[in-house]
Amino acid sequence: MMRWLTGLLCLLWSLNVHAHKPSDSYLTLGIEGNQVTGQWDIALRDLDFAIGLDTDADGAITWGELKARQKEIDAYALSRLQVSGAGQACPLRATGHLVDDHTDGAYAVVQFQAACQAITDTLQISYQLFFDIDPQHKGLLRLQHKGASITGIFSPENADQVFSLQAPSRLRQFVDYLREGVWHIWIGYDHILFLLALLLPAVALRERGRWQAVPAFRPAFWSVLKIVTAFTVAHSITLTLATLGVISLPSRWVESTIAASVVIAALNNVFPLFRERRWVMAFLFGLIHGFGFASVLSDLGLPQDALVIALVGFNVGVEAGQLAIVAGFLPLIYFLRETWFYRRVLLSGGSILIAFLALVWFVERAFDIKLVTP
């Protein structure tokens, strides 16, 4: 049992490097005639790992340290991006620098221009940032042309892509944002752990102070259905309200509360408070998780000409990704529900480890400190 607990601890602790999501960058390109204007948001933590920004090793990157390495940042980033029109590479030139805050920390913003000899119906982009040191890195693209927005995701497997500059169909935009929603729920470790903490007791009933295996699949299924439905309805409400600008909450408060929700959901499996009303907890905290989804959607950018399509597509993608997790996890714990491995390792040990990890996230987010360095 101790070996299993140690293994789970190592797995969960390794997720703490990113706390909320793996390495991403945000690349925005706008096309006017044969001119491409770009803005590239790159996480300071990733740049620090790649080229070293924290020169005094005090754990904080100051504006002075960033400014002193700006030429190196430009050279490093722009050498790993190639934009081509009509088969000819467009030379890239840095034009400005900013610093911006995203939900997972500070980002260096590199503004640049690319002068192409000709841009016809397509734009070719080759993206190689961080792939040599982090195969999990993703580049999120938003390409704007004649009032329309086109999205894309670069990965080591899809580093070279060709984008049509024809106005995208409504179906294409829906599918693009659906894919983004699926991707986000799969890399949102805090969302996943919150959901798993709620699902862990679904195949057991609390009787006389102990968890007992359910006698059949039906009660477990209905328990999961209520939890997933409550979570879905709740985060869909706040995702919509936040995206439309009706309600706005501070990112730090939202992210801290999301971490706290994971702690509470996990500890509820050890010291039951909600018991069979876990769907109530799923709904209440799902409202907060919706604001977290909205912050990611705002980072991706929303096409104003297809706002509803993008919003619905992203939300459907989140639900599809969520259901895929449930479909894989529920049969597994149902099969193991009568074993000591489920009771001791998954339910008890797993819940404690999830609570511990989420507590670290909460302290880091609420007090803006780093307890564990990557």
Secondary structure as the mmCIF struct_conf table of DSSP 4:
data_model
#
loop_
_struct_conf.conf_type_id
_struct_conf.id
_struct_conf.beg_label_comp_id
_struct_conf.beg_label_asym_id
_struct_conf.beg_label_seq_id
_struct_conf.end_label_comp_id
_struct_conf.end_label_asym_id
_struct_conf.end_label_seq_id
HELX_RH_AL_P HELX_RH_AL_P1 MET A 2 SER A 14
HELX_RH_3T_P HELX_RH_3T_P1 LEU A 15 VAL A 17
TURN_TY1_P TURN_TY1_P1 HIS A 18 HIS A 20
STRN STRN1 ASP A 24 GLU A 32
TURN_TY1_P TURN_TY1_P2 GLY A 33 ASN A 34
STRN STRN2 GLN A 35 ALA A 43
HELX_RH_AL_P HELX_RH_AL_P2 LEU A 44 ILE A 51
TURN_TY1_P TURN_TY1_P3 THR A 55 ASP A 56
BEND BEND1 ASP A 58 GLY A 59
HELX_RH_AL_P HELX_RH_AL_P3 TRP A 63 ALA A 68
TURN_TY1_P TURN_TY1_P4 ARG A 69 ARG A 69
HELX_RH_AL_P HELX_RH_AL_P4 GLN A 70 LEU A 78
TURN_TY1_P TURN_TY1_P5 SER A 79 ARG A 80
STRN STRN3 LEU A 81 GLY A 85
TURN_TY1_P TURN_TY1_P6 ALA A 86 GLY A 87
STRN STRN4 GLN A 88 CYS A 90
HELX_LH_PP_P HELX_LH_PP_P1 PRO A 91 PRO A 91
STRN STRN5 LEU A 92 HIS A 102
TURN_TY1_P TURN_TY1_P7 THR A 103 ASP A 104
STRN STRN6 GLY A 105 ALA A 115
BEND BEND2 GLN A 117 GLN A 117
BEND BEND3 ASP A 121 ASP A 121
STRN STRN7 THR A 122 TYR A 127
TURN_TY1_P TURN_TY1_P8 LEU A 129 ILE A 133
TURN_TY1_P TURN_TY1_P9 PRO A 135 GLN A 136
STRN STRN8 LYS A 138 HIS A 145
TURN_TY1_P TURN_TY1_P10 LYS A 146 GLY A 147
STRN STRN9 ALA A 148 PHE A 154
HELX_RH_3T_P HELX_RH_3T_P2 PRO A 156 ASN A 158
STRN STRN10 ASP A 160 SER A 164
BEND BEND4 GLN A 166 GLN A 166
HELX_LH_PP_P HELX_LH_PP_P2 ALA A 167 SER A 169
HELX_RH_AL_P HELX_RH_AL_P5 ARG A 170 ILE A 187
HELX_RH_AL_P HELX_RH_AL_P6 TYR A 189 LEU A 199
HELX_RH_3T_P HELX_RH_3T_P3 LEU A 200 VAL A 203
STRN STRN11 ALA A 204 GLU A 207
TURN_TY1_P TURN_TY1_P11 ARG A 208 GLY A 209
STRN STRN12 ARG A 210 ALA A 213
BEND BEND5 PRO A 215 ALA A 216
HELX_RH_AL_P HELX_RH_AL_P7 PHE A 217 THR A 243
TURN_TY1_P TURN_TY1_P12 LEU A 244 GLY A 245
BEND BEND6 VAL A 246 VAL A 246
HELX_RH_AL_P HELX_RH_AL_P8 SER A 251 LEU A 267
TURN_TY1_P TURN_TY1_P13 ASN A 268 VAL A 270
BEND BEND7 PHE A 271 PHE A 271
BEND BEND8 LEU A 273 PHE A 274
TURN_TY1_P TURN_TY1_P14 ARG A 275 GLU A 276
HELX_RH_AL_P HELX_RH_AL_P9 ARG A 278 LEU A 300
HELX_RH_3T_P HELX_RH_3T_P4 GLN A 304 ALA A 306
HELX_RH_AL_P HELX_RH_AL_P10 LEU A 307 LEU A 336
TURN_TY1_P TURN_TY1_P15 ARG A 337 GLU A 338
BEND BEND9 THR A 339 THR A 339
HELX_RH_AL_P HELX_RH_AL_P11 TRP A 340 TRP A 340
HELX_RH_PI_P HELX_RH_PI_P1 PHE A 341 GLY A 349
HELX_RH_AL_P HELX_RH_AL_P12 GLY A 350 PHE A 367
TURN_TY1_P TURN_TY1_P16 ASP A 368 ASP A 368
BEND BEND10 LEU A 371 VAL A 372
#
